[in-house]
Amino acid sequence: MATMNTRLPLTVIGGYLGAGKTTLLNRLLADPDGQRIAVLVNDFGEIDIDGRLLDSATDDVLRLANGCICCTMADNFAETLDTVRGFADRIDRVVVEVSGVGQPHKVAQWGHSPGFSPDGIVVLVDPLSIRDRATDRYVGETVLGQVARADLVVISRTDVASPTDLEATEAWLSGVTDATVLRAPVPAGVLLGPAPRAAVEKGPPSEQRPEPEHVTISRRLDGPVSRSSIDTWTRARPSGVVRAKGLIRVDDRPADRTVLQICGSSTTVAVDGPWDDGDDAVVAIALPGTPRAALVKWLNLLG
């Protein structure tokens, strides 16, 4: 649960027109995997909310029975963020949908606003059209800019694309971005990151309830860790890890809460306020087939 001293993680979802952003958001709102999400969208009309899930509504906010909310960005974006701050004690994170012709990395800068913290940029691509659009004289620069600055790229429409299209798209992406590339569907914990304290039990690194086809592992720490161990942990990250989050204390700043965050190819370490007396914990989600022993060894580097 958020408090006055915590910041809401802000994840940006982007991708060119028709990439599948609205479909992804509908799935997140319907099944947020236990996380209370505030989704900021340009138009409520595209969000398909089952009447049984809708709890209440105003002109600017839909409140859902599962603890999520949906805010329209029809007005000034800064004002929308102020509205979301008013729900800080009832939500766990914020997701912003960027217009299909917008640049997600620019919107992600709002994650540094008071009360928020940047959580990563996820960009969806349509394997049936992305390569043609990238070479289009009018929209190619926009498409390439979206993909190049992503932390995590998700290939959509995997239910209709052929294996050849998917493989060709992955090969093309490897040449235009350093981001981690995954095929849809992708679990909410991978798209948005795990919630460390909700998932961590006492004891050594252990496998919690796994996301479908992904490996989830967590560790509760005994106390403050050294700054050097964080540096080692960052450099030694196994290639299969696509998402991780830790709320920890560091020996040179034990009174502060340090957030470890991995989203695809991006890793950040930042203080987000005073320590809140919770558990020191870290959770990681890795690709199917990633050796569990390697993940245990990696988490054990923090100390």
KEMI-690148 format. One record per residue (C-alpha): x, y, z; residue number from 1; residue in one letter. Coordinates in steps of 0.2 Angstrom, whole numbers, plus 5000, padded with zeros to 4 digits. Each point is the difference from the previous one (the first is absolute). Layout:
+------+------+------+------+------+
!    x !    y !    z ! filo ! guti !
+------+------+------+------+------+
!    X !    Y !    Z !  NUM !    a !
...
+------+------+------+------+------+
END
This chain:
+------+------+------+------+------+
!    x !    y !    z ! filo ! guti !
+------+------+------+------+------+
! 5000 ! 5000 ! 5000 !    1 !    m !
! 5007 ! 5017 ! 4995 !    2 !    a !
! 5003 ! 5013 ! 5014 !    3 !    t !
! 5004 ! 5018 ! 5000 !    4 !    m !
! 5019 ! 4996 ! 4999 !    5 !    n !
! 4999 ! 4988 ! 4986 !    6 !    t !
! 4999 ! 5003 ! 4981 !    7 !    r !
! 4989 ! 4992 ! 4988 !    8 !    l !
! 5009 ! 4990 ! 4986 !    9 !    p !
! 4995 ! 5007 ! 4983 !   10 !    l !
! 5001 ! 4989 ! 4985 !   11 !    t !
! 4998 ! 5006 ! 4982 !   12 !    v !
! 4992 ! 4990 ! 4987 !   13 !    i !
! 5003 ! 5005 ! 4982 !   14 !    g !
! 5000 ! 4994 ! 4982 !   15 !    g !
! 4994 ! 5006 ! 4983 !   16 !    y !
! 4981 ! 5000 ! 4995 !   17 !    l !
! 4993 ! 4983 ! 5000 !   18 !    g !
! 5014 ! 4992 ! 5010 !   19 !    a !
! 4988 ! 4993 ! 5013 !   20 !    g !
! 5001 ! 5012 ! 5015 !   21 !    k !
! 4982 ! 5001 ! 5004 !   22 !    t !
! 4998 ! 4981 ! 5000 !   23 !    t !
! 5015 ! 4999 ! 5012 !   24 !    l !
! 4992 ! 5013 ! 5011 !   25 !    l !
! 4984 ! 4991 ! 5000 !   26 !    n !
! 5008 ! 4984 ! 5006 !   27 !    r !
! 5010 ! 5009 ! 5014 !   28 !    l !
! 4984 ! 5008 ! 5007 !   29 !    l !
! 4990 ! 4984 ! 4999 !   30 !    a !
! 5014 ! 4989 ! 5008 !   31 !    d !
! 5013 ! 5011 ! 5008 !   32 !    p !
! 5008 ! 4986 ! 5010 !   33 !    d !
! 4996 ! 5007 ! 5017 !   34 !    g !
! 5007 ! 5017 ! 4996 !   35 !    q !
! 4989 ! 5016 ! 5002 !   36 !    r !
! 5004 ! 5009 ! 4984 !   37 !    i !
! 4995 ! 5018 ! 4994 !   38 !    a !
! 5000 ! 5000 ! 4981 !   39 !    v !
! 5001 ! 5017 ! 4991 !   40 !    l !
! 4992 ! 5000 ! 4983 !   41 !    v !
! 4995 ! 5013 ! 4987 !   42 !    n !
! 4982 ! 4993 ! 4998 !   43 !    d !
! 4989 ! 4989 ! 5011 !   44 !    f !
! 4991 ! 4995 ! 4985 !   45 !    g !
! 5013 ! 4987 ! 4995 !   46 !    e !
! 5001 ! 4992 ! 5017 !   47 !    i !
! 4989 ! 4985 ! 5001 !   48 !    d !
! 4994 ! 4999 ! 5018 !   49 !    i !
! 4988 ! 4986 ! 5005 !   50 !    d !
! 4985 ! 5008 ! 5009 !   51 !    g !
! 5003 ! 4987 ! 5014 !   52 !    r !
! 5018 ! 5007 ! 5003 !   53 !    l !
! 4995 ! 5019 ! 5000 !   54 !    l !
! 4998 ! 5006 ! 5017 !   55 !    d !
! 4996 ! 5019 ! 4997 !   56 !    s !
! 5004 ! 5013 ! 4987 !   57 !    a !
! 5001 ! 5019 ! 4999 !   58 !    t !
! 5004 ! 5011 ! 4985 !   59 !    d !
! 5019 ! 4997 ! 5001 !   60 !    d !
! 5002 ! 4983 ! 5010 !   61 !    v !
! 4994 ! 4983 ! 4999 !   62 !    l !
! 5002 ! 4990 ! 5017 !   63 !    r !
! 5000 ! 4981 ! 4998 !   64 !    l !
! 4995 ! 4987 ! 5013 !   65 !    a !
! 5017 ! 4992 ! 4999 !   66 !    n !
! 5008 ! 5016 ! 5007 !   67 !    g !
! 5006 ! 5007 ! 4983 !   68 !    c !
! 4995 ! 5017 ! 4993 !   69 !    i !
! 5000 ! 5007 ! 4983 !   70 !    c !
! 5003 ! 5019 ! 4997 !   71 !    c !
! 4997 ! 5009 ! 4984 !   72 !    t !
! 5014 ! 5012 ! 4994 !   73 !    m !
! 4988 ! 5011 ! 4990 !   74 !    a !
! 5006 ! 5015 ! 5011 !   75 !    d !
! 5018 ! 5005 ! 5005 !   76 !    n !
! 5011 ! 4986 ! 5003 !   77 !    f !
! 5007 ! 5008 ! 5016 !   78 !    a !
! 4982 ! 5002 ! 5007 !   79 !    e !
! 4997 ! 4982 ! 4996 !   80 !    t !
! 5015 ! 4995 ! 5010 !   81 !    l !
! 4994 ! 5011 ! 5015 !   82 !    d !
! 4984 ! 4990 ! 4999 !   83 !    t !
! 5009 ! 4984 ! 5001 !   84 !    v !
! 5010 ! 5006 ! 5015 !   85 !    r !
! 4983 ! 5001 ! 5009 !   86 !    g !
! 4999 ! 4981 ! 4998 !   87 !    f !
! 5017 ! 4997 ! 5006 !   88 !    a !
! 4994 ! 4991 ! 5016 !   89 !    d !
! 4989 ! 4988 ! 4990 !   90 !    r !
! 5011 ! 4995 ! 4985 !   91 !    i !
! 5017 ! 4992 ! 4997 !   92 !    d !
! 5006 ! 5007 ! 4983 !   93 !    r !
! 4996 ! 5010 ! 4985 !   94 !    v !
! 4999 ! 4996 ! 4982 !   95 !    v !
! 5000 ! 5013 ! 4986 !   96 !    v !
! 4994 ! 4996 ! 4983 !   97 !    e !
! 5009 ! 5011 ! 4987 !   98 !    v !
! 4992 ! 5005 ! 4984 !   99 !    s !
! 5005 ! 4989 ! 4985 !  100 !    g !
! 5010 ! 5014 ! 4992 !  101 !    v !
! 5007 ! 5006 ! 5017 !  102 !    g !
! 5017 ! 4997 ! 5007 !  103 !    q !
! 5000 ! 4989 ! 5016 !  104 !    p !
! 5017 ! 5006 ! 5006 !  105 !    h !
! 4994 ! 5018 ! 5001 !  106 !    k !
! 4984 ! 4995 ! 5010 !  107 !    v !
! 5011 ! 4989 ! 5012 !  108 !    a !
! 5009 ! 5016 ! 5006 !  109 !    q !
! 4984 ! 5003 ! 5010 !  110 !    w !
! 5005 ! 4986 ! 5011 !  111 !    g !
! 5013 ! 5012 ! 5008 !  112 !    h !
! 4985 ! 5011 ! 5006 !  113 !    s !
! 4997 ! 5001 ! 5019 !  114 !    p !
! 4991 ! 4984 ! 5006 !  115 !    g !
! 5005 ! 4989 ! 4986 !  116 !    f !
! 5015 ! 4990 ! 4994 !  117 !    s !
! 5005 ! 4994 ! 4982 !  118 !    p !
! 4996 ! 4982 ! 4998 !  119 !    d !
! 5004 ! 4996 ! 4982 !  120 !    g !
! 4995 ! 5003 ! 4982 !  121 !    i !
! 4990 ! 4985 ! 4991 !  122 !    v !
! 4998 ! 5001 ! 4982 !  123 !    v !
! 4988 ! 4989 ! 4990 !  124 !    l !
! 5004 ! 4996 ! 4982 !  125 !    v !
! 4989 ! 4991 ! 4987 !  126 !    d !
! 5010 ! 4987 ! 4991 !  127 !    p !
! 4989 ! 5001 ! 4984 !  128 !    l !
! 5004 ! 5019 ! 4997 !  129 !    s !
! 5014 ! 5006 ! 5011 !  130 !    i !
! 5014 ! 4998 ! 4987 !  131 !    r !
! 4990 ! 5009 ! 4986 !  132 !    d !
! 4995 ! 5014 ! 5011 !  133 !    r !
! 5018 ! 5002 ! 5006 !  134 !    a !
! 5005 ! 5004 ! 4982 !  135 !    t !
! 4986 ! 5011 ! 4996 !  136 !    d !
! 5005 ! 5018 ! 4996 !  137 !    r !
! 4987 ! 5008 ! 5011 !  138 !    y !
! 4999 ! 4989 ! 5015 !  139 !    v !
! 5016 ! 4990 ! 5000 !  140 !    g !
! 5010 ! 5012 ! 5011 !  141 !    e !
! 4986 ! 5000 ! 5013 !  142 !    t !
! 4999 ! 4981 ! 5000 !  143 !    v !
! 5019 ! 4998 ! 5001 !  144 !    l !
! 5001 ! 5012 ! 5014 !  145 !    g !
! 4986 ! 4991 ! 5010 !  146 !    q !
! 5009 ! 4983 ! 4999 !  147 !    v !
! 5018 ! 5007 ! 5002 !  148 !    a !
! 4996 ! 5008 ! 5017 !  149 !    r !
! 4990 ! 4985 ! 5007 !  150 !    a !
! 5006 ! 4990 ! 5015 !  151 !    d !
! 4989 ! 4986 ! 4996 !  152 !    l !
! 4992 ! 4996 ! 4983 !  153 !    v !
! 4985 ! 4988 ! 4998 !  154 !    v !
! 4995 ! 4993 ! 4984 !  155 !    i !
! 4981 ! 4999 ! 4998 !  156 !    s !
! 4988 ! 4991 ! 4989 !  157 !    r !
! 5010 ! 4984 ! 5003 !  158 !    t !
! 4983 ! 4990 ! 4998 !  159 !    d !
! 4999 ! 5005 ! 4981 !  160 !    v !
! 5018 ! 5003 ! 4995 !  161 !    a !
! 5010 ! 4986 ! 4992 !  162 !    s !
! 5016 ! 4993 ! 5008 !  163 !    p !
! 5009 ! 5007 ! 4985 !  164 !    t !
! 4993 ! 5018 ! 5004 !  165 !    d !
! 5004 ! 4998 ! 5019 !  166 !    l !
! 5018 ! 4995 ! 4997 !  167 !    e !
! 5003 ! 5013 ! 4986 !  168 !    a !
! 4993 ! 5013 ! 5012 !  169 !    t !
! 5012 ! 4994 ! 5014 !  170 !    e !
! 5014 ! 5001 ! 4989 !  171 !    a !
! 4996 ! 5017 ! 4994 !  172 !    w !
! 4998 ! 5006 ! 5018 !  173 !    l !
! 5017 ! 4994 ! 5005 !  174 !    s !
! 5007 ! 5012 ! 4988 !  175 !    g !
! 4991 ! 5016 ! 5005 !  176 !    v !
! 4998 ! 4998 ! 5019 !  177 !    t !
! 5010 ! 4993 ! 5015 !  178 !    d !
! 4983 ! 4997 ! 5009 !  179 !    a !
! 4995 ! 4983 ! 5006 !  180 !    t !
! 4987 ! 4993 ! 4987 !  181 !    v !
! 4986 ! 4989 ! 5006 !  182 !    l !
! 4985 ! 4992 ! 4990 !  183 !    r !
! 4983 ! 5003 ! 5007 !  184 !    a !
! 4991 ! 4995 ! 5011 !  185 !    p !
! 5011 ! 5007 ! 5014 !  186 !    v !
! 4995 ! 4998 ! 5018 !  187 !    p !
! 4995 ! 5016 ! 5010 !  188 !    a !
! 5015 ! 4997 ! 5011 !  189 !    g !
! 5012 ! 5001 ! 4985 !  190 !    v !
! 4992 ! 5015 ! 4992 !  191 !    l !
! 4999 ! 5010 ! 5016 !  192 !    l !
! 5012 ! 4992 ! 5012 !  193 !    g !
! 4997 ! 4990 ! 5016 !  194 !    p !
! 4994 ! 5006 ! 5016 !  195 !    a !
! 5014 ! 4995 ! 5012 !  196 !    p !
! 4992 ! 5000 ! 5017 !  197 !    r !
! 4984 ! 4992 ! 4995 !  198 !    a !
! 5009 ! 4985 ! 4992 !  199 !    a !
! 5015 ! 4998 ! 5012 !  200 !    v !
! 5000 ! 4988 ! 5014 !  201 !    e !
! 5012 ! 4998 ! 5014 !  202 !    k !
! 5016 ! 4990 ! 4997 !  203 !    g !
! 5012 ! 4997 ! 4986 !  204 !    p !
! 4997 ! 5003 ! 4981 !  205 !    p !
! 4985 ! 4990 ! 4996 !  206 !    s !
! 4988 ! 4998 ! 4985 !  207 !    e !
! 4983 ! 5008 ! 5003 !  208 !    q !
! 4984 ! 4998 ! 4990 !  209 !    r !
! 5008 ! 5000 ! 4982 !  210 !    p !
! 4993 ! 5010 ! 4986 !  211 !    e !
! 4994 ! 4989 ! 4986 !  212 !    p !
! 5016 ! 4993 ! 4991 !  213 !    e !
! 5011 ! 5012 ! 5010 !  214 !    h !
! 5011 ! 4997 ! 5015 !  215 !    v !
! 4997 ! 5010 ! 5015 !  216 !    t !
! 5013 ! 5001 ! 5014 !  217 !    i !
! 5001 ! 5011 ! 5016 !  218 !    s !
! 5011 ! 5003 ! 5015 !  219 !    r !
! 4997 ! 5009 ! 5016 !  220 !    r !
! 5016 ! 5008 ! 5006 !  221 !    l !
! 5006 ! 5001 ! 5018 !  222 !    d !
! 5004 ! 5019 ! 5000 !  223 !    g !
! 5010 ! 5013 ! 4991 !  224 !    p !
! 5011 ! 4994 ! 4985 !  225 !    v !
! 5016 ! 5008 ! 4994 !  226 !    s !
! 5001 ! 5012 ! 4986 !  227 !    r !
! 5013 ! 4989 ! 4992 !  228 !    s !
! 4989 ! 4984 ! 5000 !  229 !    s !
! 4987 ! 5010 ! 4991 !  230 !    i !
! 5013 ! 5004 ! 4986 !  231 !    d !
! 5005 ! 4982 ! 4999 !  232 !    t !
! 4981 ! 4995 ! 5000 !  233 !    w !
! 4997 ! 5012 ! 4985 !  234 !    t !
! 5015 ! 4994 ! 4990 !  235 !    r !
! 4996 ! 4981 ! 5003 !  236 !    a !
! 4982 ! 5000 ! 4995 !  237 !    r !
! 4996 ! 4984 ! 4991 !  238 !    p !
! 4994 ! 5003 ! 4982 !  239 !    s !
! 4983 ! 4992 ! 5003 !  240 !    g !
! 4994 ! 5013 ! 5013 !  241 !    v !
! 4987 ! 5011 ! 4992 !  242 !    v !
! 4993 ! 5009 ! 5016 !  243 !    r !
! 5006 ! 5002 ! 5017 !  244 !    a !
! 4996 ! 5012 ! 5015 !  245 !    k !
! 5008 ! 5002 ! 5017 !  246 !    g !
! 4996 ! 5011 ! 5015 !  247 !    l !
! 5015 ! 5001 ! 5010 !  248 !    i !
! 5012 ! 5009 ! 5012 !  249 !    r !
! 5018 ! 5004 ! 4995 !  250 !    v !
! 5014 ! 5001 ! 5013 !  251 !    d !
! 5005 ! 5018 ! 4996 !  252 !    d !
! 4982 ! 5006 ! 5000 !  253 !    r !
! 4991 ! 4988 ! 5013 !  254 !    p !
! 4986 ! 5013 ! 5004 !  255 !    a !
! 4994 ! 5001 ! 4982 !  256 !    d !
! 4990 ! 4988 ! 4989 !  257 !    r !
! 5010 ! 4995 ! 4984 !  258 !    t !
! 4990 ! 4993 ! 4985 !  259 !    v !
! 5009 ! 4987 ! 4989 !  260 !    l !
! 4991 ! 4999 ! 4983 !  261 !    q !
! 5002 ! 4990 ! 4985 !  262 !    i !
! 4989 ! 5002 ! 4984 !  263 !    c !
! 5007 ! 4990 ! 4985 !  264 !    g !
! 5017 ! 5007 ! 4996 !  265 !    s !
! 4999 ! 5014 ! 5013 !  266 !    s !
! 5006 ! 5000 ! 5018 !  267 !    t !
! 4998 ! 5014 ! 5012 !  268 !    t !
! 5005 ! 5003 ! 5018 !  269 !    v !
! 4992 ! 5015 ! 5009 !  270 !    a !
! 4994 ! 5006 ! 5017 !  271 !    v !
! 4982 ! 5004 ! 5001 !  272 !    d !
! 4997 ! 5006 ! 5017 !  273 !    g !
! 5004 ! 4995 ! 5019 !  274 !    p !
! 4999 ! 4982 ! 5005 !  275 !    w !
! 4983 ! 4994 ! 5004 !  276 !    d !
! 5004 ! 4986 ! 5012 !  277 !    d !
! 4995 ! 4987 ! 4988 !  278 !    g !
! 5010 ! 4984 ! 4995 !  279 !    d !
! 5016 ! 5002 ! 4989 !  280 !    d !
! 4995 ! 4989 ! 4985 !  281 !    a !
! 5003 ! 4997 ! 4982 !  282 !    v !
! 4990 ! 4991 ! 4987 !  283 !    v !
! 5005 ! 4995 ! 4982 !  284 !    a !
! 4991 ! 4992 ! 4985 !  285 !    i !
! 5010 ! 4991 ! 4987 !  286 !    a !
! 4996 ! 4992 ! 4983 !  287 !    l !
! 4994 ! 4982 ! 4999 !  288 !    p !
! 5015 ! 4988 ! 5001 !  289 !    g !
! 5011 ! 5012 ! 5010 !  290 !    t !
! 5010 ! 4989 ! 5013 !  291 !    p !
! 4993 ! 5002 ! 5017 !  292 !    r !
! 5017 ! 4998 ! 5008 !  293 !    a !
! 5007 ! 5014 ! 4990 !  294 !    a !
! 4986 ! 5012 ! 5007 !  295 !    l !
! 5003 ! 4994 ! 5018 !  296 !    v !
! 5019 ! 5003 ! 4998 !  297 !    k !
! 4996 ! 5018 ! 4993 !  298 !    w !
! 4988 ! 5005 ! 5014 !  299 !    l !
! 5013 ! 4994 ! 5012 !  300 !    n !
! 5012 ! 5013 ! 4994 !  301 !    l !
! 4990 ! 5013 ! 5009 !  302 !    l !
! 5008 ! 5001 ! 5018 !  303 !    g !
+------+------+------+------+------+
END
